[in-house]
Amino acid sequence: MDNETLLRAFQRLLAEAPEPPEEEIGLARLFTELAALRTEVHTEGRQAKDALELLRQSLETLERQCDHLDQAVELQRRQILEPILLELVDLRDRLAMGIDGLSRWRPNWFRRLLLGRELDRLKAVVEGQRLTLERFDQWLLGLGLRPIDALGNPFEPERMRAAEIVHRADLDDETVVAELRRGYLWQGRVLRPAEVAVNRVDEPK
């Protein structure tokens, strides 16, 4: 057999020989890879937890800042609006006093004779002012103002101011017997305390 034939046979043998098997993974290497994977998952989980905690703290800080901002805006709003509202309720008081004074006026027969039809016109003016006062009160309600219900109720120092003391045995002690100036609440807080007359029962001697 010549050299050329041997060479061709060797080439054929190499071509038909199976490929060597891949390196098998041992248990030790498998456990090592699993331990590394577990460590990586644990690290990623801790980082995700830290990120969520940081996000939660950031949200809480933002909410506190928003609350403080809301409180500051509300305080500034009250400081701006309260003087205006006090002027409005004072204007309402003057209108009510004018209507009350005209309603109480009782001219004698001579004045009625002199006034004639002017007296009817005066009554119409008073009625018109009364309607205006009712609309004014509705407008104040729309602004969030509520009158303090004082008459006939127990005296409340946080809502009322005792301008007069009366002595009536037929009423309970500390009962409001008259409202000298109407008080108002605005958004649940006292805008102006009511000035009232309070009953004081004398102790038996």
SEDRENKOL-178596 format. One line per field, with one value per atom (N, C-alpha, C): residue number from 0; atom name; y, x, z. Coordinates in nm, 4 decimals, decimal comma. Layout:
BEGIN
kolza <- c(NUM  ...);
dolo <- c(CA  ...);
v <- c(Y  ...);
u <- c(X  ...);
w <- c(Z  ...);
***
This chain:
BEGIN
kolza <- c(0  0  0  1  1  1  2  2  2  3  3  3  4  4  4  5  5  5  6  6  6  7  7  7  8  8  8  9  9  9  10  10  10  11  11  11  12  12  12  13  13  13  14  14  14  15  15  15  16  16  16  17  17  17  18  18  18  19  19  19  20  20  20  21  21  21  22  22  22  23  23  23  24  24  24  25  25  25  26  26  26  27  27  27  28  28  28  29  29  29  30  30  30  31  31  31  32  32  32  33  33  33  34  34  34  35  35  35  36  36  36  37  37  37  38  38  38  39  39  39  40  40  40  41  41  41  42  42  42  43  43  43  44  44  44  45  45  45  46  46  46  47  47  47  48  48  48  49  49  49  50  50  50  51  51  51  52  52  52  53  53  53  54  54  54  55  55  55  56  56  56  57  57  57  58  58  58  59  59  59  60  60  60  61  61  61  62  62  62  63  63  63  64  64  64  65  65  65  66  66  66  67  67  67  68  68  68  69  69  69  70  70  70  71  71  71  72  72  72  73  73  73  74  74  74  75  75  75  76  76  76  77  77  77  78  78  78  79  79  79  80  80  80  81  81  81  82  82  82  83  83  83  84  84  84  85  85  85  86  86  86  87  87  87  88  88  88  89  89  89  90  90  90  91  91  91  92  92  92  93  93  93  94  94  94  95  95  95  96  96  96  97  97  97  98  98  98  99  99  99  100  100  100  101  101  101  102  102  102  103  103  103  104  104  104  105  105  105  106  106  106  107  107  107  108  108  108  109  109  109  110  110  110  111  111  111  112  112  112  113  113  113  114  114  114  115  115  115  116  116  116  117  117  117  118  118  118  119  119  119  120  120  120  121  121  121  122  122  122  123  123  123  124  124  124  125  125  125  126  126  126  127  127  127  128  128  128  129  129  129  130  130  130  131  131  131  132  132  132  133  133  133  134  134  134  135  135  135  136  136  136  137  137  137  138  138  138  139  139  139  140  140  140  141  141  141  142  142  142  143  143  143  144  144  144  145  145  145  146  146  146  147  147  147  148  148  148  149  149  149  150  150  150  151  151  151  152  152  152  153  153  153  154  154  154  155  155  155  156  156  156  157  157  157  158  158  158  159  159  159  160  160  160  161  161  161  162  162  162  163  163  163  164  164  164  165  165  165  166  166  166  167  167  167  168  168  168  169  169  169  170  170  170  171  171  171  172  172  172  173  173  173  174  174  174  175  175  175  176  176  176  177  177  177  178  178  178  179  179  179  180  180  180  181  181  181  182  182  182  183  183  183  184  184  184  185  185  185  186  186  186  187  187  187  188  188  188  189  189  189  190  190  190  191  191  191  192  192  192  193  193  193  194  194  194  195  195  195  196  196  196  197  197  197  198  198  198  199  199  199  200  200  200  201  201  201  202  202  202  203  203  203  204  204  204);
dolo <- c(N  CA  C  N  CA  C  N  CA  C  N  CA  C  N  CA  C  N  CA  C  N  CA  C  N  CA  C  N  CA  C  N  CA  C  N  CA  C  N  CA  C  N  CA  C  N  CA  C  N  CA  C  N  CA  C  N  CA  C  N  CA  C  N  CA  C  N  CA  C  N  CA  C  N  CA  C  N  CA  C  N  CA  C  N  CA  C  N  CA  C  N  CA  C  N  CA  C  N  CA  C  N  CA  C  N  CA  C  N  CA  C  N  CA  C  N  CA  C  N  CA  C  N  CA  C  N  CA  C  N  CA  C  N  CA  C  N  CA  C  N  CA  C  N  CA  C  N  CA  C  N  CA  C  N  CA  C  N  CA  C  N  CA  C  N  CA  C  N  CA  C  N  CA  C  N  CA  C  N  CA  C  N  CA  C  N  CA  C  N  CA  C  N  CA  C  N  CA  C  N  CA  C  N  CA  C  N  CA  C  N  CA  C  N  CA  C  N  CA  C  N  CA  C  N  CA  C  N  CA  C  N  CA  C  N  CA  C  N  CA  C  N  CA  C  N  CA  C  N  CA  C  N  CA  C  N  CA  C  N  CA  C  N  CA  C  N  CA  C  N  CA  C  N  CA  C  N  CA  C  N  CA  C  N  CA  C  N  CA  C  N  CA  C  N  CA  C  N  CA  C  N  CA  C  N  CA  C  N  CA  C  N  CA  C  N  CA  C  N  CA  C  N  CA  C  N  CA  C  N  CA  C  N  CA  C  N  CA  C  N  CA  C  N  CA  C  N  CA  C  N  CA  C  N  CA  C  N  CA  C  N  CA  C  N  CA  C  N  CA  C  N  CA  C  N  CA  C  N  CA  C  N  CA  C  N  CA  C  N  CA  C  N  CA  C  N  CA  C  N  CA  C  N  CA  C  N  CA  C  N  CA  C  N  CA  C  N  CA  C  N  CA  C  N  CA  C  N  CA  C  N  CA  C  N  CA  C  N  CA  C  N  CA  C  N  CA  C  N  CA  C  N  CA  C  N  CA  C  N  CA  C  N  CA  C  N  CA  C  N  CA  C  N  CA  C  N  CA  C  N  CA  C  N  CA  C  N  CA  C  N  CA  C  N  CA  C  N  CA  C  N  CA  C  N  CA  C  N  CA  C  N  CA  C  N  CA  C  N  CA  C  N  CA  C  N  CA  C  N  CA  C  N  CA  C  N  CA  C  N  CA  C  N  CA  C  N  CA  C  N  CA  C  N  CA  C  N  CA  C  N  CA  C  N  CA  C  N  CA  C  N  CA  C  N  CA  C  N  CA  C  N  CA  C  N  CA  C  N  CA  C  N  CA  C  N  CA  C  N  CA  C  N  CA  C  N  CA  C  N  CA  C  N  CA  C  N  CA  C  N  CA  C  N  CA  C  N  CA  C  N  CA  C  N  CA  C  N  CA  C  N  CA  C  N  CA  C  N  CA  C  N  CA  C  N  CA  C  N  CA  C  N  CA  C  N  CA  C  N  CA  C  N  CA  C  N  CA  C  N  CA  C  N  CA  C  N  CA  C  N  CA  C  N  CA  C  N  CA  C  N  CA  C  N  CA  C  N  CA  C  N  CA  C  N  CA  C);
v <- c(-0,1187  0,0000  0,1236  0,2120  0,3275  0,4359  0,5333  0,6415  0,7195  0,7394  0,8158  0,7471  0,6120  0,5357  0,5451  0,5363  0,5494  0,6869  0,7895  0,9244  0,9407  0,8841  0,8942  0,8168  0,7013  0,6211  0,6944  0,7624  0,8359  0,9544  1,0208  1,1316  1,0847  0,9662  0,9103  0,8753  0,8249  0,7875  0,9105  1,0191  1,1417  1,1991  1,1863  1,2393  1,1597  1,0313  0,9469  0,9354  0,9855  0,9721  1,0662  1,0237  1,1098  1,2240  1,3384  1,4531  1,4206  1,4726  1,4449  1,5040  1,4378  1,4882  1,6161  1,7032  1,8268  1,7942  1,8877  1,8677  1,8639  1,7628  1,7491  1,8433  1,9022  1,9927  1,9089  1,9250  1,8501  1,9101  1,8351  1,8819  2,0015  1,9987  2,1095  2,2397  2,2321  2,3533  2,3961  2,3011  2,3324  2,4042  2,3518  2,4158  2,5551  2,5702  2,7013  2,8022  2,7580  2,8469  2,8822  2,7829  2,8090  2,9056  2,8884  2,9783  3,1204  3,1326  3,2654  3,3284  3,2461  3,2966  3,3407  3,2618  3,2976  3,4279  3,4430  3,5665  3,6869  3,6680  3,7774  3,8145  3,7111  3,7381  3,8086  3,7655  3,8289  3,9750  3,9990  4,1358  4,2241  4,1711  4,2476  4,2750  4,1742  4,1940  4,2993  4,2991  4,3990  4,5387  4,5488  4,6784  4,7286  4,6358  4,6745  4,7189  4,6476  4,6851  4,8214  4,8462  4,9768  5,0884  5,0591  5,1592  5,1903  5,0859  5,1072  5,1862  5,1573  5,2304  5,3772  5,4014  5,5390  5,6121  5,5406  5,6000  5,6316  5,5397  5,5636  5,6855  5,6956  5,8101  5,9399  5,9342  6,0535  6,0971  5,9989  6,0314  6,0912  6,0353  6,0891  6,2321  6,2557  6,3917  6,4882  6,4432  6,5268  6,5560  6,4549  6,4757  6,5760  6,5655  6,6615  6,8028  6,8140  6,9463  7,0026  6,9164  6,9608  7,0048  6,9287  6,9672  7,1028  7,1226  7,2509  7,3641  7,3366  7,4379  7,4704  7,3663  7,3890  7,4723  7,4411  7,5162  7,6611  7,6821  7,8189  7,8974  7,8317  7,8975  7,9297  7,8350  7,8573  7,9708  7,9751  8,0826  8,2177  8,2234  8,3493  8,3896  8,2914  8,3191  8,3783  8,3187  8,3695  8,5105  8,5345  8,6666  8,7736  8,7365  8,8318  8,8520  8,7420  8,7493  8,7935  8,7630  8,7933  8,9421  9,0350  9,1771  9,2164  9,1593  9,1902  9,1379  9,0154  8,9566  9,0324  9,0788  9,1573  9,2882  9,3507  9,4715  9,4406  9,3263  9,2890  9,2674  9,1977  9,1737  9,3033  9,3953  9,5264  9,6033  9,5945  9,6584  9,5973  9,4664  9,3992  9,4484  9,4684  9,5173  9,6561  9,7438  9,8798  9,8787  9,7933  9,7821  9,7302  9,6281  9,5710  9,6718  9,7494  9,8493  9,9572  9,9982  10,0975  10,0462  9,9229  9,8640  9,8514  9,8083  9,7921  9,9258  10,0295  10,1613  10,2144  10,1985  10,2453  10,1628  10,0325  9,9467  9,9806  10,0259  10,0592  10,1987  10,2784  10,4163  10,4167  10,4816  10,4915  10,6397  10,7005  10,8432  10,8650  10,9784  11,0104  11,0540  11,0797  11,1099  11,2344  11,3323  11,4561  11,4326  11,3558  11,3252  11,2391  11,1470  11,0658  11,1539  11,2541  11,3461  11,4268  11,4733  11,5518  11,4674  11,3449  11,2605  11,2108  11,1747  11,1282  11,0081  11,0235  10,9136  10,8863  10,9870  10,9655  10,8537  10,8368  10,7295  10,5927  10,5789  10,4531  10,4295  10,5349  10,5218  10,4813  10,5365  10,5003  10,3521  10,3040  10,1620  10,0747  10,1195  10,0445  10,0410  10,1538  10,1580  10,0596  10,0584  9,9658  9,8213  9,7886  9,6527  9,6173  9,7130  9,6884  9,6637  9,7399  9,7185  9,5833  9,5421  9,4116  9,2991  9,3105  9,2119  9,2146  9,3360  9,3481  9,2792  9,2953  9,2306  9,0790  9,0270  8,8819  8,8312  8,9047  8,8646  8,8753  8,9775  8,9950  8,8747  8,8310  8,7157  8,5892  8,5724  8,4570  8,4627  8,5801  8,5977  8,5623  8,6047  8,5696  8,4184  8,3538  8,2083  8,1441  8,2014  8,1492  8,1648  8,2631  8,2832  8,1930  8,1147  8,0232  8,0782  8,1933  8,2509  8,1975  8,1618  8,1115  8,1925  8,2454  8,3184  8,2246  8,2742  8,1965  8,1970  8,0794  8,0657  8,0854  8,2057  8,2396  8,2523  8,3170  8,3512  8,2265  8,2249  8,1145  7,9961  8,0001  7,8896  7,9232  7,8223  7,8497  7,9348  8,0158  8,1034  8,0197  8,0485  7,9793  8,0824  8,0811  8,1847  8,1858  8,0684  8,0647  8,1227  8,1376  8,1914  8,3224  8,3560  8,4712  8,5599  8,6843  8,7814  8,8421  8,8320  8,8818  9,0333  9,1059  9,2522  9,3053  9,2260  9,2666  9,1468  9,1766  9,0738  9,1129  9,0198  9,0431  8,9395  8,9683  8,8785  8,8423  8,7208  8,6704  8,5336  8,5248  8,3995  8,2931  8,3350  8,2383  8,1691  8,2061  8,1453  8,0801  7,9821  7,9144  8,0082  7,9775  8,0544  8,0363  8,1433  8,1429  8,1273  8,1621  8,1573  8,2912  8,2870  8,4089  8,4595  8,5802  8,6345  8,7375  8,7878  8,8851  8,8818  8,9071  8,9148  9,0607  9,1216  9,2635  9,2863  9,1932  9,1988  9,0564  9,0297  8,8941  8,8519  8,7274  8,6699  8,5787  8,5504  8,4695  8,3669  8,2518  8,1486  8,1481  8,1258  8,1122  7,9856  7,8912  7,7628  7,6936  7,7020  7,6327  7,7054  7,8206  7,8970  8,0311  8,0868  8,2126  8,3265  8,3925  8,5130  8,6345  8,6415  8,7487  8,6925  8,7036  8,6496  8,7309  8,6629  8,7308  8,8074  8,9304  9,0082  8,9877  8,9369  8,8934  8,9449  8,9362  8,9589  8,8223  8,8014  8,6695  8,6791  8,5777  8,5727  8,5236  8,5885  8,5452  8,5352  8,4134  8,3901  8,4177  8,5075  8,5389  8,4222  8,3914  8,2838  8,3246  8,2320  8,2670  8,3047  8,4094  8,4561  8,3782);
u <- c(0,0868  0,0000  0,0903  0,0655  0,1536  0,1131  0,1966  0,1749  0,0468  0,0130  -0,1067  -0,2324  -0,2324  -0,3492  -0,3624  -0,2519  -0,2544  -0,3055  -0,2639  -0,3061  -0,4567  -0,5093  -0,6524  -0,7310  -0,6777  -0,7443  -0,7450  -0,6363  -0,6265  -0,7230  -0,7333  -0,8264  -0,9709  -1,0000  -1,1335  -1,1634  -1,0648  -1,0806  -1,1093  -1,0374  -1,0597  -1,1996  -1,2427  -1,3743  -1,4855  -1,4685  -1,5734  -1,5663  -1,4616  -1,4469  -1,5451  -1,6129  -1,7080  -1,6365  -1,7085  -1,6514  -1,6358  -1,5354  -1,5152  -1,6294  -1,6761  -1,7871  -1,7493  -1,8564  -1,8313  -1,7984  -1,7327  -1,6918  -1,8146  -1,8262  -1,9393  -1,9233  -2,0423  -2,0402  -2,0482  -1,9544  -1,9526  -2,0461  -2,0803  -2,1708  -2,1130  -1,9853  -1,9222  -1,9386  -1,9151  -1,9309  -2,0781  -2,1703  -2,3134  -2,3546  -2,3109  -2,3427  -2,2823  -2,1643  -2,0986  -2,1788  -2,2243  -2,3036  -2,4359  -2,5008  -2,6276  -2,6094  -2,4999  -2,4726  -2,4491  -2,3768  -2,3521  -2,4824  -2,5695  -2,6988  -2,7862  -2,7869  -2,8670  -2,8182  -2,6871  -2,6299  -2,6683  -2,6645  -2,6998  -2,8470  -2,9347  -3,0780  -3,1030  -3,0354  -3,0509  -3,0058  -2,8946  -2,8435  -2,9410  -2,9935  -3,0893  -3,2166  -3,2613  -3,3808  -3,3603  -3,2428  -3,2139  -3,2083  -3,1478  -3,1414  -3,2813  -3,3662  -3,5036  -3,5791  -3,5587  -3,6242  -3,5768  -3,4459  -3,3921  -3,4482  -3,4626  -3,5173  -3,6628  -3,7417  -3,8812  -3,8921  -3,8053  -3,8062  -3,7708  -3,6723  -3,6346  -3,7490  -3,8195  -3,9340  -4,0451  -4,0698  -4,1733  -4,1396  -4,0133  -3,9716  -3,9846  -3,9507  -3,9617  -4,1069  -4,1978  -4,3394  -4,3930  -4,3506  -4,3947  -4,3447  -4,2195  -4,1651  -4,2424  -4,2747  -4,3508  -4,4904  -4,5543  -4,6876  -4,6823  -4,5783  -4,5649  -4,5434  -4,4613  -4,4378  -4,5652  -4,6449  -4,7724  -4,8686  -4,8714  -4,9578  -4,9168  -4,7861  -4,7377  -4,7716  -4,7594  -4,7921  -4,9413  -5,0254  -5,1697  -5,2049  -5,1401  -5,1662  -5,1228  -5,0075  -4,9599  -5,0531  -5,1016  -5,1946  -5,3255  -5,3763  -5,5013  -5,4864  -5,3719  -5,3484  -5,3433  -5,2735  -5,2659  -5,4034  -5,4806  -5,6160  -5,7026  -5,6950  -5,7743  -5,7293  -5,5981  -5,5483  -5,5949  -5,6122  -5,6580  -5,8089  -5,8847  -6,0306  -6,0978  -6,0394  -6,1068  -6,1404  -6,0473  -6,0852  -6,1995  -6,2009  -6,3077  -6,4413  -6,4411  -6,5645  -6,6145  -6,5236  -6,5651  -6,6310  -6,5795  -6,6430  -6,7828  -6,7969  -6,9279  -7,0306  -6,9910  -7,0885  -7,1187  -7,0206  -7,0495  -7,1502  -7,1328  -7,2289  -7,3674  -7,3723  -7,4998  -7,5645  -7,4832  -7,5355  -7,5977  -7,5295  -7,5806  -7,7120  -7,7187  -7,8428  -7,9555  -7,9260  -8,0285  -8,0744  -7,9797  -8,0175  -8,1063  -8,0749  -8,1587  -8,2996  -8,3127  -8,4450  -8,5197  -8,4485  -8,5129  -8,5613  -8,4782  -8,5186  -8,6413  -8,6452  -8,7614  -8,8855  -8,8668  -8,9814  -9,0419  -8,9581  -9,0073  -9,0720  -9,0484  -9,1006  -9,2520  -9,3168  -9,4625  -9,5017  -9,5303  -9,5679  -9,7055  -9,7192  -9,8491  -9,9467  -10,0693  -10,1730  -10,1424  -10,0747  -10,0444  -9,9405  -9,8386  -9,7347  -9,7908  -9,8799  -9,9419  -10,0226  -10,0869  -10,1648  -10,0735  -9,9598  -9,8667  -9,8003  -9,7642  -9,6926  -9,7852  -9,9063  -10,0013  -9,9469  -9,9414  -9,8934  -9,7438  -9,6712  -9,5278  -9,5044  -9,5978  -9,5842  -9,5911  -9,6796  -9,6859  -9,5565  -9,5020  -9,3740  -9,2617  -9,2652  -9,1640  -9,1752  -9,2978  -9,3168  -9,2652  -9,2857  -9,2358  -9,0833  -9,0218  -8,8748  -8,8241  -8,8907  -8,8501  -8,8626  -8,9716  -8,9901  -8,8833  -8,8500  -8,7437  -8,6101  -8,5796  -8,4544  -8,4545  -8,5735  -8,5824  -8,5504  -8,6009  -8,5691  -8,4200  -8,3637  -8,2194  -8,1391  -8,1837  -8,1152  -8,1227  -8,2366  -8,2496  -8,1537  -8,1434  -8,0497  -7,9055  -7,8802  -7,7454  -7,7092  -7,8051  -7,7804  -7,7562  -7,8307  -7,8094  -7,6715  -7,6296  -7,4964  -7,3877  -7,4043  -7,3072  -7,3021  -7,4174  -7,4194  -7,3419  -7,3571  -7,2831  -7,1332  -7,0893  -6,9465  -6,8954  -6,9845  -6,9431  -6,9599  -7,0266  -7,0490  -7,1788  -7,1737  -7,2916  -7,3089  -7,4300  -7,4510  -7,4449  -7,3910  -7,3826  -7,5200  -7,5704  -7,7016  -7,6827  -7,7101  -7,6804  -7,8049  -7,9089  -8,0251  -8,0918  -8,1080  -8,1742  -8,0850  -7,9596  -7,8664  -7,7684  -7,7005  -7,5997  -7,4853  -7,4289  -7,3185  -7,1943  -7,1313  -7,0094  -6,8978  -6,8008  -6,6959  -6,6145  -6,5979  -6,5185  -6,5918  -6,7256  -6,8032  -6,8733  -6,8826  -6,9626  -6,8828  -6,9275  -6,8687  -6,9819  -6,9717  -7,0775  -7,0648  -7,1562  -7,1539  -7,2428  -7,3409  -7,4309  -7,4633  -7,4942  -7,5382  -7,6771  -7,7703  -7,9052  -7,9322  -8,0346  -8,0685  -8,2170  -8,2412  -8,3780  -8,3872  -8,4765  -8,4904  -8,5629  -8,6358  -8,7129  -8,6292  -8,5015  -8,4131  -8,2938  -8,2376  -8,1194  -8,0000  -7,9078  -7,7843  -7,7036  -7,6361  -7,5513  -7,6312  -7,7603  -7,8409  -7,8331  -7,8195  -7,8164  -7,9596  -7,9846  -8,1205  -8,1379  -8,0292  -8,0399  -7,9124  -7,9298  -7,8161  -7,7970  -7,6899  -7,6656  -7,5959  -7,5123  -7,4507  -7,4290  -7,4753  -7,4686  -7,3231  -7,2946  -7,1629  -7,1671  -7,0486  -7,0417  -6,9293  -6,9575  -6,8568  -6,8204  -6,6930  -6,6479  -6,5642  -6,6148  -6,5480  -6,5238  -6,6233  -6,6168  -6,5399  -6,4822  -6,4062  -6,4745  -6,4516  -6,5163  -6,4531  -6,5361  -6,4907  -6,5112  -6,6292  -6,6599  -6,7475  -6,7076  -6,7911  -6,9192  -7,0218  -7,1493  -7,1417  -7,1917  -7,2017  -7,3421  -7,3472  -7,4754  -7,4955  -7,6210  -7,6561  -7,6791  -7,6176  -7,6180  -7,6886  -7,7684  -7,8396  -7,7476  -7,7568  -7,6798  -7,7771  -7,8029  -7,8961  -7,8229  -7,8792  -7,8173  -7,8296  -7,7197  -7,7220  -7,8041  -7,8832  -7,9652  -7,8769  -7,9184  -7,8388  -7,8732);
w <- c(0,0000  0,0000  0,0000  -0,0923  -0,1041  -0,0051  -0,0039  0,0919  0,0645  -0,0591  -0,0946  -0,0466  -0,0593  -0,0137  0,1369  0,2102  0,3566  0,3991  0,3263  0,3613  0,3455  0,2316  0,2110  0,3172  0,3587  0,4622  0,5960  0,6269  0,7527  0,7540  0,6398  0,6293  0,6463  0,5880  0,6008  0,7462  0,8178  0,9587  1,0431  1,0135  1,0889  1,0639  0,9397  0,9067  0,9710  0,9868  1,0430  1,1946  1,2592  1,4048  1,4762  1,5830  1,6569  1,7276  1,7454  1,8153  1,9635  2,0259  2,1692  2,2519  2,3534  2,4366  2,5091  2,5277  2,6020  2,7474  2,8082  2,9472  3,0375  3,1136  3,2047  3,3250  3,3728  3,4884  3,6146  3,7023  3,8270  3,9307  4,0353  4,1408  4,2150  4,2356  4,3087  4,2326  4,1003  4,0204  4,0157  4,0105  4,0088  4,1361  4,2514  4,3784  4,3882  4,3319  4,3336  4,2533  4,1334  4,0498  4,1159  4,1802  4,2488  4,3656  4,4412  4,5540  4,5049  4,3936  4,3377  4,2900  4,2278  4,1802  4,2962  4,4041  4,5206  4,5830  4,5910  4,6448  4,5605  4,4293  4,3389  4,3531  4,3630  4,3808  4,5130  4,6195  4,7504  4,7465  4,6788  4,6680  4,5910  4,4803  4,4016  4,4809  4,5572  4,6382  4,7453  4,8097  4,9122  4,8514  4,7351  4,6681  4,6304  4,5833  4,5493  4,6739  4,7858  4,9118  4,9592  4,9494  4,9887  4,9010  4,7714  4,6801  4,7143  4,7476  4,7853  4,9155  5,0119  5,1386  5,1163  5,0305  4,9985  4,9298  4,8409  4,7732  4,8721  4,9684  5,0682  5,1543  5,1974  5,2776  5,1989  5,0701  4,9861  4,9730  4,9569  4,9456  5,0757  5,1904  5,3188  5,3373  5,2997  5,3091  5,2201  5,1001  5,0073  5,0620  5,1216  5,1785  5,2942  5,3793  5,4893  5,4360  5,3345  5,2761  5,2153  5,1496  5,0925  5,2022  5,3142  5,4264  5,4827  5,5001  5,5517  5,4554  5,3260  5,2270  5,2303  5,2424  5,2502  5,3739  5,4862  5,6084  5,5943  5,5297  5,5100  5,4185  5,3122  5,2198  5,2903  5,3718  5,4439  5,5451  5,6144  5,7110  5,6407  5,5293  5,4543  5,4014  5,3585  5,3085  5,4187  5,5378  5,6501  5,6871  5,6873  5,7243  5,6263  5,4998  5,3988  5,4069  5,4245  5,4154  5,5448  5,6608  5,7868  5,8019  5,7743  5,7869  5,6931  5,5733  5,4787  5,5305  5,5822  5,6344  5,7572  5,8409  5,9572  5,9139  5,8091  5,7573  5,7037  5,6403  5,5854  5,6963  5,8032  5,9104  5,9856  5,9930  6,0526  5,9666  5,8354  5,7448  5,7617  5,7786  5,8007  5,9302  6,0346  6,1623  6,1464  6,0745  6,0569  5,9793  5,8766  5,8004  5,8885  5,9697  6,0576  6,1624  6,2178  6,3186  6,2575  6,1320  6,0665  6,0449  6,0006  5,9790  6,1107  6,2155  6,3464  6,4007  6,3819  6,4315  6,3597  6,2272  6,1517  6,1838  6,2075  6,2379  6,3732  6,4668  6,5998  6,6064  6,5060  6,5091  6,4971  6,5896  6,5908  6,5952  6,4805  6,4812  6,5444  6,6092  6,6681  6,5591  6,5984  6,4998  6,4180  6,4844  6,4135  6,3055  6,3376  6,2380  6,1255  6,1606  6,0554  5,9599  6,0197  5,9371  5,8452  5,8977  5,8178  5,7084  5,7437  5,6473  5,5372  5,5728  5,4710  5,3947  5,2616  5,1774  5,1944  5,2448  5,2673  5,3692  5,4594  5,5576  5,4888  5,3908  5,3153  5,2379  5,1814  5,1099  5,2047  5,3255  5,4255  5,4617  5,4754  5,5052  5,3907  5,2678  5,1520  5,1515  5,1906  5,1981  5,3033  5,4185  5,5250  5,4781  5,4094  5,3601  5,2566  5,1709  5,0733  5,1408  5,2448  5,3189  5,3900  5,4353  5,5014  5,4018  5,2790  5,1754  5,1414  5,1387  5,1134  5,2234  5,3485  5,4609  5,4491  5,4067  5,3896  5,2818  5,1710  5,0650  5,1140  5,1937  5,2513  5,3378  5,4209  5,5078  5,4249  5,3172  5,2298  5,1651  5,1296  5,0699  5,1697  5,2950  5,3989  5,4199  5,4164  5,4277  5,3126  5,1932  5,0794  5,0938  5,1709  5,1968  5,3093  5,3686  5,4752  5,6149  5,6295  5,7621  5,8204  5,9478  6,0184  6,1472  6,1704  6,2962  6,4160  6,5241  6,6479  6,7152  6,7438  6,8077  6,9580  7,0047  7,1434  7,2302  7,1802  7,2623  7,3197  7,4518  7,5195  7,5488  7,5043  7,5258  7,6382  7,6920  7,7948  7,7390  7,8248  7,7855  7,7535  7,6391  7,5963  7,5828  7,6739  7,6709  7,5419  7,4785  7,3568  7,2360  7,2468  7,1349  7,1686  7,2952  7,3367  7,4314  7,4377  7,5293  7,6107  7,7425  7,8306  7,8429  7,7790  7,7848  7,8961  7,9366  8,0444  8,1314  8,2583  8,3526  8,4023  8,3927  8,4445  8,5535  8,6317  8,7424  8,7326  8,6874  8,6743  8,7400  8,8361  8,9090  8,8280  8,7224  8,6445  8,5371  8,5238  8,4247  8,4918  8,4230  8,4763  8,4769  8,5654  8,5722  8,4427  8,4005  8,2804  8,1507  8,1532  8,0321  7,9590  7,8285  7,7474  7,7322  7,7820  7,7798  7,6680  7,6103  7,5017  7,4187  7,2900  7,1984  7,1600  7,2110  7,1863  7,0522  7,0125  6,8806  6,8323  6,7127  6,6586  6,6375  6,6737  6,6476  6,5269  6,4709  6,3495  6,3582  6,2971  6,2760  6,1280  6,1025  5,9637  5,9524  5,8743  5,8556  5,9895  6,0770  6,2051  6,3133  6,2815  6,3809  6,4057  6,5249  6,5615  6,4830  6,4018  6,3325  6,4224  6,4847  6,5782  6,6885  6,8140  6,9218  6,9369  6,9834  7,0076  7,1387  7,1385  7,2612  7,3180  7,4400  7,4944  7,6366  7,6801  7,8200  7,8839  7,9998  8,0634  8,1982  8,2265  8,3535  8,4647  8,5771  8,6950  8,8120  8,8515  8,9626  9,0935  9,1718  9,3003  9,3949  9,4621  9,5597  9,6803  9,7349  9,8547  9,9720  10,0401  10,1549  10,2799);
***
